[in-house]
Amino acid sequence: PKAIDGNINTRWSGSGIGAYLTLDLGSTKSICSVSVAWYSGETRINTFTISTATVATATFTQVYSGSSLLNNDSQPITFSSSSVQARYVRLTFKGNTVNTWSSVSEFKVFQAGFAHPGIFVSKEQLAYVKGRIGAGAAPYTGYYNKARSSSWGQITYTAKPVSVMVCGASNSNDVGCTDACNDGLAAYTQTLIWQYSGNVSYATNAIKILNAWSVKLTKIDMDSKNNSKSNGVLQAGWLGEMWVRTAEILRWGGSSGWTSTDINRFTTMLNTIILPLVTNGWIWGNGNWELTMAEATMNIGIFTENSTAYDAGLALARRRVPWYFYLASDGALPKAPPIYTTQAAIIDLWHDQGIFKEGLAQETCRDFTHTQFAMASTTNMAETARIQNLGLWAEFQARLVPAFEFHSYYLINKPSPSPSWLCDGKLALQNMPTWEVGYNQFYVRSGLPMRNTTALIQTYRQALTPTTTNLMMAWEGLTHASVGSV
């Protein structure tokens, strides 16, 4: 059937309310979600149900009822927090806002458990970009050459692990902190080069870098009341983002040569050193911290196949995103963590910003650097959730789209002075390499206008700028530049 041929340009159609499409999985399996891509999904909202059965002649049990979003992308639908036993999965059409035809471009069923590689970038995306590089296509080839010539892309790169990592506020104390982040960027860069070149020597060196840390690191010393040790949880978050993203590709992205002994030791390091520092989040202060910790927790959950950790990361993301990105429907004041109980406290948290408009973020008036850190962690999580067939993009879209357009406007136009209502007319504008993931989702997949973001992306791609790696932001043009729904 054309609804399961992997081609978004073909479709199955049924006429009339109650038309249905049933998939036979061949045997009874544990499933928990499906995805549906609707034909002309950008112009009509479809109402439908999902039901299952273990025997073709049995009565089907409804497990989901809902409506589609206005886009052409495959829309994840999770109908069970655990799993449902089913051989037959049925999509039943209940009507749409245009006519009585049910037209489905793609219908997929997902078994319970995590998809691998399933952190930030999928095997299909990696294969697509490899093909584009092979064809010499822009911007992929330019970014690929830049990665290979960078310090992080050198096969002679050597890790600098420490036993006890100590990270102070504003780099006031740096025992292994910067080195750990740079080592993570090098391992990730060389893992991508391995994927795109087929040269396993790059994977071998990436593995050496991760192994060096898992062998030596025993502790990240953290004390929130001591400025010389107060950044420990944030550092753990950064490592849980980049180290684990890299490890996921090395483990599941092909024959890298990473041994089970090494993987188990790396897993132990994550579970005993990194995860305890990030899994409970950080309710105080600037939200980029907690969003980083949320992504790290999700990543560790996927890599170690720990659904409790994965769910904890999701919960952190879902609580912090509404506190971080303002919507007019929030009211005169932004939503805020419960420890901020007065108008004065909330305005102070938002760096003395007292007028709130859609698109504004909690750290906009601090600087655009930390705001983009938060945007990166948020879009990274939504992309990871998409690979795991969970619709975080849909949950966060109303807040993220205005934030993307708002901040890209100022990065492009750089008004001087800035509007007096915004940050007292003083904006700290910095460019960070964190726009491709959200642009691919909102403009390429979903067809939203994104005029300011488009202009910013075009500027970046033409010059292969800004800096292509920074903490959790690295080589997005090599993984997400207009890759669409692959």
C-alpha positions in Angstrom: 0.0 0.0 0.0 1.2 3.5 -0.8 0.7 4.6 2.8 3.6 2.4 3.9 6.0 2.7 0.9 8.2 5.3 2.6 7.4 7.9 -0.1 5.7 11.1 1.2 4.6 11.9 -2.4 2.3 8.9 -2.7 -0.9 8.3 -0.8 -3.7 5.9 0.2 -7.2 7.4 -0.1 -10.6 6.2 1.2 -14.0 7.8 0.6 -16.5 8.7 3.3 -16.7 9.0 7.1 -15.6 5.8 8.7 -13.1 4.8 5.9 -10.2 3.0 7.5 -6.7 1.7 6.9 -5.5 -1.4 8.7 -1.9 -2.4 9.0 -0.9 -6.1 9.7 2.3 -6.2 11.7 2.7 -9.9 10.9 2.7 -11.0 14.5 1.6 -9.6 17.9 4.0 -6.9 19.0 4.4 -4.4 21.9 3.6 -1.0 20.4 3.1 2.4 21.9 2.8 4.9 19.1 2.2 5.6 15.4 2.9 8.5 13.1 0.6 9.8 10.3 1.5 12.1 7.4 -1.7 13.4 5.9 -2.0 14.3 2.2 -2.6 18.1 1.9 -2.1 18.2 5.7 -1.2 21.9 5.5 -4.7 22.8 4.3 -7.0 20.5 6.3 -7.5 19.2 9.8 -8.4 15.5 9.9 -10.2 13.9 12.8 -9.5 10.2 13.4 -9.1 7.3 15.8 -6.5 4.6 16.3 -7.6 1.2 17.3 -5.8 -2.2 17.7 -6.5 -5.9 17.8 -4.5 -9.1 18.2 -6.8 -11.1 15.9 -8.2 -9.9 12.6 -11.7 -11.0 13.3 -11.8 -9.6 16.8 -13.4 -6.3 17.9 -10.8 -3.5 17.6 -10.1 -1.5 20.8 -9.8 2.2 20.4 -6.5 3.5 21.9 -6.5 7.1 20.6 -8.9 9.8 19.3 -7.8 13.2 18.1 -7.2 15.6 15.2 -4.2 16.4 13.0 -2.0 19.5 12.9 -1.9 21.8 9.9 1.3 20.5 8.3 2.6 17.8 5.9 5.1 16.3 8.3 4.7 12.9 9.9 2.9 13.6 13.1 3.8 11.4 16.1 0.9 10.0 18.2 1.7 8.3 21.4 -1.3 6.4 22.8 0.3 4.5 25.7 2.9 5.3 28.3 3.9 1.7 28.4 2.8 -0.5 25.5 -0.2 -2.2 23.8 -0.1 -5.8 22.5 -1.3 -5.7 18.9 -1.0 -7.3 15.5 -3.5 -5.1 13.7 -3.5 -1.3 13.9 -6.3 0.6 12.3 -6.6 4.3 11.4 -10.3 5.3 11.1 -11.2 8.5 9.4 -13.9 10.6 11.1 -13.9 13.7 8.8 -11.8 16.7 7.9 -12.4 20.4 7.4 -12.4 20.3 3.6 -14.2 17.1 2.3 -15.1 13.5 3.2 -12.0 12.0 1.6 -9.4 10.3 3.9 -5.9 10.6 2.2 -2.8 9.3 4.1 0.7 9.7 2.7 2.5 7.7 5.4 1.3 5.6 8.3 3.9 4.0 10.6 3.7 1.9 13.7 6.4 2.0 16.4 7.3 -0.7 18.8 7.8 0.0 22.5 11.4 0.9 23.4 13.8 3.5 22.1 14.8 4.1 18.5 18.6 4.0 17.9 20.5 6.0 16.9 18.0 8.2 18.5 19.6 11.3 20.0 19.4 14.5 17.9 20.1 12.9 14.6 18.7 9.7 13.0 20.4 7.2 10.8 18.2 8.4 7.9 19.4 12.0 8.3 23.0 10.9 8.4 22.6 8.9 5.3 20.9 11.8 3.5 23.6 14.3 4.3 26.3 11.7 3.3 24.6 11.5 -0.1 24.5 15.3 -0.4 28.2 15.6 0.5 28.9 13.0 -2.1 27.1 15.1 -4.7 29.1 18.2 -3.7 25.9 20.0 -2.6 25.8 23.2 -0.5 25.9 23.9 2.3 26.8 20.4 3.4 30.1 20.1 1.5 31.3 23.5 2.8 30.5 22.6 6.4 32.1 19.1 6.0 35.3 20.6 4.7 35.3 23.1 7.6 34.8 20.2 10.1 37.7 18.2 8.6 40.1 21.2 8.7 39.1 22.3 12.2 41.1 21.5 15.3 38.3 19.2 16.4 38.5 17.2 13.2 42.2 16.2 13.5 42.8 12.5 13.9 45.8 13.4 16.2 43.5 15.1 18.7 44.1 13.8 22.2 41.8 14.0 25.2 42.8 15.7 28.4 40.8 13.9 31.1 41.0 14.7 34.8 40.0 12.6 37.8 38.0 15.3 39.7 36.4 18.0 37.6 35.9 21.4 39.3 34.0 24.2 37.5 33.6 27.6 39.0 31.2 30.4 38.1 32.3 32.4 35.0 35.3 30.1 34.5 36.7 31.3 37.9 37.9 27.8 38.5 38.5 25.4 35.6 39.8 22.0 36.4 39.1 19.9 33.3 35.9 21.9 32.4 36.9 23.5 29.1 39.0 20.5 28.1 36.0 18.2 28.7 33.8 20.4 26.4 36.4 20.6 23.7 37.0 16.9 23.9 33.3 16.3 23.4 33.2 18.6 20.4 36.2 16.8 18.9 34.7 13.4 19.5 31.4 14.5 17.9 33.2 16.2 15.0 35.2 13.1 14.2 32.1 10.8 14.6 30.4 12.8 11.9 33.4 12.7 9.7 33.4 8.9 10.1 29.8 8.7 9.2 30.2 10.8 6.0 33.7 9.6 4.9 33.5 5.9 5.9 37.0 6.2 7.4 36.7 4.3 10.7 40.0 5.9 11.9 37.9 8.9 12.9 35.5 6.7 14.9 38.5 5.0 16.6 39.8 8.4 17.8 36.4 9.5 18.9 36.1 6.4 21.0 39.6 7.0 22.5 38.4 10.4 23.6 35.3 9.1 25.3 37.2 6.1 26.8 39.8 8.4 28.2 37.2 10.2 30.3 35.3 7.1 31.3 38.5 5.6 32.6 39.7 8.6 34.6 36.8 10.7 35.7 35.6 9.9 39.2 33.7 13.0 40.2 32.4 16.4 39.2 32.8 18.5 42.4 29.7 20.6 42.9 28.8 23.1 45.6 26.2 25.7 44.8 27.2 27.8 47.7 30.9 28.0 46.6 31.5 30.1 43.5 34.7 28.1 42.8 32.5 24.9 42.4 29.1 26.2 41.6 28.9 25.4 37.9 29.2 21.6 38.4 25.6 20.8 37.4 25.8 23.0 34.3 29.0 21.3 33.3 27.4 17.9 33.8 24.5 19.1 31.6 26.8 20.2 28.7 28.6 16.8 28.8 25.3 14.9 28.9 24.3 16.8 25.8 27.5 16.4 23.6 29.2 13.3 25.0 26.0 11.2 24.9 24.9 12.4 21.5 28.3 11.3 20.2 28.2 8.0 22.1 24.8 7.2 20.6 26.1 7.4 17.0 29.2 5.4 17.8 27.2 2.7 19.5 24.3 2.4 17.0 25.4 4.1 13.8 27.5 1.3 12.3 30.6 -0.7 13.0 32.7 1.8 15.0 34.7 -0.8 16.9 33.5 0.4 20.4 33.7 -2.6 22.6 31.0 -3.7 25.0 33.4 -3.3 27.9 34.1 0.3 27.0 30.4 1.0 26.5 29.6 -0.4 29.9 32.2 1.7 31.6 31.0 4.8 29.8 27.4 3.9 30.9 28.5 3.6 34.5 30.2 7.0 34.3 26.9 8.5 33.0 24.8 6.8 35.7 27.0 7.5 38.6 28.6 10.9 37.8 26.5 12.8 35.3 22.9 11.7 35.8 22.7 12.4 39.5 23.7 16.1 38.9 21.2 16.8 36.2 18.1 14.6 36.7 16.4 16.9 39.3 16.8 20.1 37.3 17.6 23.5 38.5 14.7 25.7 39.5 16.8 28.7 40.5 18.0 31.5 38.2 18.5 31.5 34.5 16.6 28.8 32.5 19.4 27.8 30.1 20.8 25.7 33.0 17.7 23.6 33.5 17.1 23.2 29.7 20.7 21.9 29.3 20.1 19.5 32.3 16.8 18.4 30.8 18.4 17.5 27.5 21.3 15.7 29.2 18.8 13.6 31.2 16.8 12.7 28.2 19.9 11.7 26.3 21.2 9.5 29.1 17.8 7.9 29.3 17.9 6.9 25.6 21.5 5.8 25.6 21.2 3.7 28.7 17.6 2.6 27.8 16.3 4.0 31.1 12.8 5.2 30.5 12.6 6.7 34.0 15.5 9.1 33.2 14.0 9.9 29.7 10.7 10.8 31.3 12.4 12.9 33.9 14.1 14.9 31.2 10.9 15.4 29.4 9.2 16.6 32.6 12.0 19.2 33.1 11.7 20.4 29.5 7.9 20.7 29.8 8.0 22.7 33.0 10.9 25.1 31.9 9.9 25.9 28.3 6.7 27.8 29.4 8.8 29.6 32.1 11.4 30.7 29.5 9.6 31.7 26.3 6.9 34.3 26.7 3.4 34.1 25.1 0.8 36.8 25.2 -1.7 34.3 26.6 0.6 34.0 29.7 -0.8 37.4 30.8 0.8 40.6 31.9 3.7 38.7 33.4 5.5 35.6 32.2 5.0 32.2 33.8 7.8 31.6 36.3 9.1 29.0 38.7 7.1 28.9 42.0 9.9 30.4 44.0 9.3 33.7 42.2 6.1 34.9 43.8 6.0 38.7 43.2 6.1 41.0 40.1 9.4 42.4 41.2 11.0 39.0 41.5 9.8 38.0 38.1 11.0 41.2 36.5 14.4 40.7 38.2 14.5 37.1 36.9 13.9 38.5 33.4 16.9 40.9 33.8 14.8 44.0 34.6 12.6 43.6 31.6 9.1 44.9 32.6 7.3 45.0 29.2 6.6 41.6 27.7 5.9 40.8 24.1 5.7 37.4 22.2 9.1 36.1 21.3 10.9 37.5 24.3 12.9 35.0 26.3 13.9 35.0 30.0 17.5 35.8 29.2 17.0 38.1 26.2 18.0 41.1 28.3 21.0 39.3 29.7 22.5 38.6 26.3 21.7 36.7 23.1 24.4 34.1 23.8 22.7 32.5 26.8 19.3 32.9 25.1 20.6 30.9 22.1 22.0 28.2 24.5 18.4 27.7 25.8 17.0 27.7 22.3 19.5 25.1 21.2 18.8 22.8 24.1 15.0 23.1 23.5 15.2 22.4 19.8 17.6 19.6 20.4 15.2 17.9 22.8 12.2 18.4 20.4 14.3 16.8 17.6 15.3 13.9 19.8 11.7 13.4 20.8 10.7 13.4 17.2 13.1 10.5 16.5 11.5 8.7 19.5 8.0 9.5 17.9 7.0 12.0 20.5 5.5 15.4 19.4 7.5 17.9 21.5 7.7 20.1 18.4 4.0 20.5 18.4 4.0 21.2 22.1 6.6 23.9 21.9 5.8 25.4 18.6 3.7 28.3 19.8 6.5 29.6 22.0 9.5 28.7 19.8 8.3 30.2 16.5 7.9 33.7 17.9 11.2 33.4 19.8 13.0 32.4 16.6 11.5 35.2 14.6 12.0 37.8 17.4 15.7 37.1 18.0 16.7 36.5 14.4 15.2 40.0 13.6 17.6 41.7 15.9 20.5 39.6 14.9 19.9 40.6 11.2 19.0 44.2 11.6 21.1 45.1 14.7 19.1 48.3 15.3 21.1 51.0 17.1 19.8 52.1 19.5 17.4 49.2 20.2 13.8 50.0 21.0 13.6 51.8 24.4 11.0 49.3 25.7 13.4 46.4 25.2 16.2 45.9 27.7 16.5 49.7 28.2 17.6 50.0 24.6 20.7 47.9 25.2 20.9 44.5 23.5 23.9 42.2 23.8 23.8 40.7 20.3 25.9 37.6 19.6 25.6 35.0 16.9 25.5 31.4 17.9 25.4 28.3 15.6 21.9 27.1 16.7 19.3 27.9 14.0 19.3 25.0 11.5 17.4 22.5 13.7 14.4 24.8 14.3 14.5 26.3 10.8 14.3 22.8 9.3 11.3 22.0 11.5 9.3 25.1 11.2 10.1 26.3 7.7 11.1 23.1 5.8 8.9 20.5 7.4 5.9 22.6 8.5 5.9 25.3 5.9 5.7 28.3 8.3 6.9 31.6 6.8 9.9 32.2 9.2 11.0 35.3 7.3 13.6 36.6 9.7 15.0 33.2 10.5 15.2 32.4 6.7 17.2 35.6 6.2 19.6 34.7 9.1 20.1 31.2 7.8 20.9 32.4 4.3 23.5 34.7 5.8 25.1 32.0 7.8 25.2 29.5 5.0 26.7 31.9 2.5 29.6 32.6 4.8 29.6 29.2 6.7 29.4 31.2 9.9 29.1 31.8 12.8 31.5 29.6 14.8 30.4 26.2 13.9 30.8 24.6 17.4 29.9 25.8 20.9 29.0 23.5 23.8 25.7 21.8 22.7 25.7 23.5 19.3 27.9 21.8 16.7 27.8 21.4 12.9 24.0 21.8 12.6 24.6 22.4 8.9 26.0 18.9 8.7 23.0 17.2 10.3 19.9 19.4 9.8 20.3 21.9 7.0 17.0 21.6 5.1 17.0 17.8 5.5 13.2 17.9 5.8 11.4 14.9 7.1 14.0 12.2 6.5 
